[in-house]
Amino acid sequence: MEELDIIEILYALKKKMKYIVATVVIFAVVGLIYSKFLVTPMYKSSTTFVLSKSTEDNTQSDGNININDEAITQNDVTLNSKLVSTYSEIIKSKTIAKEVINTLGLDMSPDELISSVTVTSKDDTELIEITVSTEDSKLSADIANSLTEVFREKVNQIYKIDNLSVIDIAEPSSLPYNIGTVKNIVIFALVGLIISCGVVFLIVYFDDTVKDEKDIESLLNIPVIASIPRLEDNEEGGLFKWKRAK
């Protein structure tokens, strides 16, 4: 586009400013309505545990401390590192989900419970975080804590070890994680601004009507020698007045 067109676009934006502002306000209101009435609040609760030293008897039969205690600790660290990914998968198994459902008396299927659970392991650590997302903040916390307890019992049954230590207990969240009213209003307002400015731009860009002498000179590449004014009747005084021809 030519430089003159840029000026024309800026002029058109200024001329249509009230419509642009109105569009932005309408979109902002839509964003508010969307946040307050159309989005289902979801609440997250997380519990974190670490794979620690397995519980076992580190004393000899005569009551003395086992001299290989340090070696055992190192073996535990190596074992725990290998078990992190395995534990993460076991937590989201249907067996664990069914036991949690029975323990809490939940009215949901194992698949529904599993879909609400996210298990993450911190890189290069032995920390595992269980996060539960539901429409009830207390329920999210209860499921997360119950998952940890049921999982600990299952690990004890499978591996005959108790190497889980809870770092953070899940607590009910007071605020939904998926609703940011201010954020949504700003996003919707920006969308309204972009759309309204885009419409004005398209109108100016595709407008090929001739409005004045400059348009003629630009199209035909020849100077305008003269223009003929339009004579109109002045109804108030019955006299004629001159008006530029369009």
C-alpha positions in Angstrom: 0.0 0.0 0.0 1.1 3.6 -0.6 2.0 6.1 2.2 -1.1 8.1 1.5 -3.2 5.0 2.2 -1.7 4.7 5.6 -2.7 8.2 6.4 -6.1 7.4 5.1 -6.4 4.4 7.3 -5.4 6.3 10.4 -7.9 9.0 9.5 -10.6 6.3 9.1 -9.7 4.8 12.4 -10.1 8.1 14.1 -13.4 8.8 12.3 -14.8 5.4 13.4 -13.3 5.6 16.9 -16.7 5.6 18.6 -17.7 2.3 16.9 -14.3 0.8 17.8 -14.7 1.8 21.4 -18.3 0.4 21.4 -17.1 -2.9 20.0 -14.3 -3.2 22.6 -16.8 -2.6 25.4 -19.3 -5.2 24.0 -16.5 -7.8 23.7 -15.3 -7.0 27.3 -18.9 -7.5 28.6 -19.0 -10.8 26.7 -15.8 -11.8 28.4 -17.3 -11.0 31.8 -20.4 -13.0 31.1 -18.3 -15.9 29.8 -16.2 -15.9 33.0 -19.1 -15.6 35.4 -21.8 -17.8 33.8 -20.4 -20.0 31.1 -17.3 -21.5 32.6 -17.6 -24.3 35.1 -15.2 -23.6 38.1 -12.6 -26.2 38.5 -10.4 -26.6 41.6 -6.9 -28.2 41.9 -5.4 -29.8 44.9 -1.9 -31.3 45.0 0.0 -33.6 47.3 3.8 -34.2 47.0 5.8 -37.2 48.3 9.4 -38.3 48.1 10.8 -41.7 47.7 12.9 -42.0 50.9 14.9 -44.8 52.5 13.0 -48.0 52.7 11.9 -49.1 56.1 13.8 -52.2 57.1 15.8 -53.6 60.1 19.3 -52.2 59.8 20.6 -53.8 63.0 22.3 -57.2 63.4 21.0 -59.9 65.7 23.4 -58.9 68.4 21.9 -55.4 68.5 24.9 -53.7 66.8 24.3 -51.2 63.9 24.9 -52.8 60.5 28.2 -51.6 59.2 26.7 -51.6 55.7 24.1 -49.0 56.5 25.7 -46.4 54.2 25.8 -48.9 51.3 22.1 -49.7 51.9 21.3 -46.0 51.7 23.0 -45.7 48.4 21.2 -48.7 47.1 17.9 -47.2 48.2 18.7 -44.0 46.3 19.4 -46.0 43.1 16.3 -48.1 43.5 14.1 -45.1 44.1 15.4 -43.4 41.0 14.4 -46.4 38.9 11.0 -46.6 40.6 9.8 -43.0 40.0 8.4 -43.6 36.5 6.9 -47.0 37.6 5.2 -45.4 40.6 3.8 -42.6 38.4 2.0 -45.2 36.3 0.8 -47.3 39.2 -0.9 -44.2 40.7 -3.1 -43.8 37.7 -4.0 -47.5 37.5 -7.7 -48.7 37.6 -6.9 -50.8 40.7 -5.8 -47.7 42.7 -8.8 -45.7 41.3 -11.3 -48.4 42.4 -10.0 -48.5 45.9 -10.1 -44.7 46.2 -13.7 -44.7 44.9 -14.7 -47.3 47.5 -12.8 -45.6 50.3 -14.4 -42.2 49.7 -17.8 -43.6 48.5 -17.5 -41.6 45.2 -20.2 -41.7 42.5 -17.8 -41.9 39.5 -16.2 -44.5 37.4 -12.5 -45.4 37.6 -11.9 -43.8 34.2 -13.5 -40.5 35.4 -11.3 -40.4 38.4 -8.2 -41.2 36.4 -9.0 -38.4 34.0 -9.0 -35.9 36.8 -5.6 -37.0 38.1 -2.2 -35.7 36.9 1.0 -37.2 38.1 4.3 -35.4 37.5 7.8 -36.3 38.6 10.4 -33.6 39.1 13.4 -34.1 36.8 16.5 -35.5 38.5 14.7 -35.9 41.8 12.7 -38.5 43.6 9.7 -36.2 44.1 6.3 -37.1 42.8 3.3 -34.7 42.7 -0.3 -35.9 42.5 -2.7 -33.2 41.3 -6.5 -33.7 41.2 -8.9 -31.4 39.4 -12.7 -31.5 40.1 -15.6 -29.1 40.5 -15.4 -29.5 44.3 -12.3 -28.1 46.0 -12.7 -30.4 49.1 -13.3 -33.4 46.9 -10.1 -32.7 45.0 -8.1 -32.6 48.2 -9.7 -35.7 49.5 -9.0 -37.7 46.3 -5.4 -36.5 46.3 -4.7 -37.5 49.9 -6.6 -40.8 49.5 -4.6 -41.7 46.4 -1.4 -41.3 48.3 -2.5 -43.5 51.1 -3.9 -46.2 48.9 -0.8 -46.1 46.7 1.5 -46.4 49.7 -0.4 -49.6 50.8 -0.2 -51.0 47.2 3.5 -50.4 47.0 4.0 -52.1 50.3 2.0 -55.1 49.0 3.9 -55.3 45.7 7.5 -54.4 46.6 7.4 -55.2 50.3 8.8 -51.8 51.1 7.6 -48.6 52.6 9.7 -45.8 51.0 7.2 -43.0 50.6 7.3 -39.9 52.7 4.6 -37.2 52.3 6.0 -33.7 51.9 2.9 -31.7 51.2 -0.7 -32.8 52.1 -3.4 -31.7 49.7 -5.6 -28.9 50.9 -8.8 -27.5 49.5 -8.3 -24.5 47.2 -10.5 -21.4 47.6 -10.1 -20.2 44.1 -10.8 -22.0 40.8 -7.7 -22.4 38.6 -9.6 -22.1 35.2 -11.3 -18.8 35.8 -9.5 -15.5 35.5 -12.1 -12.8 35.1 -9.8 -9.9 34.6 -7.7 -11.9 32.2 -10.7 -13.0 30.1 -12.1 -9.5 30.0 -8.7 -8.2 28.7 -8.4 -11.0 26.1 -12.0 -10.4 24.8 -11.5 -6.6 24.7 -8.3 -7.1 22.7 -10.1 -9.4 20.3 -12.8 -6.8 19.9 -10.2 -4.1 19.2 -8.4 -6.2 16.6 -11.7 -7.2 14.8 -13.0 -3.6 14.7 -9.7 -2.2 13.5 -9.5 -5.0 11.0 -12.9 -4.2 9.6 -12.0 -0.5 9.2 -8.8 -1.5 7.5 -10.6 -3.7 5.0 -13.2 -1.0 4.2 -10.4 1.5 3.4 -8.3 -1.0 1.6 -11.0 -2.2 -0.8 -12.7 1.2 -1.2 -12.0 2.2 -4.8 -14.4 5.1 -5.1 -13.1 8.5 -6.2 -13.6 11.1 -3.5 -11.5 14.1 -4.5 -9.0 15.5 -7.0 -6.1 13.6 -5.4 -7.8 10.3 -6.1 -8.1 11.2 -9.8 -4.5 12.4 -10.0 -3.4 9.1 -8.3 -5.5 6.9 -10.7 -4.8 8.7 -14.0 -1.4 10.1 -13.2 -2.5 13.5 -14.7 -3.0 16.8 -12.9 -6.6 18.1 -12.3 -7.0 21.5 -14.0 -10.3 22.5 -12.6 -13.3 21.1 -10.8 -17.0 22.1 -11.2 -18.8 23.0 -8.0 -22.4 21.9 -7.5 -25.0 24.6 -7.0 -27.7 23.8 -4.5 -30.8 25.7 -3.5 -30.7 27.2 0.0 -34.2 26.5 1.4 -33.9 28.9 4.3 -33.3 32.1 2.2 -34.1 30.9 -1.2 -30.6 31.6 -2.4 -28.1 29.4 -4.0 -25.0 28.2 -2.3 -21.9 26.6 -3.8 -20.9 23.1 -2.9 -17.9 21.0 -4.0 -19.0 18.4 -6.6 -18.6 14.8 -5.5 
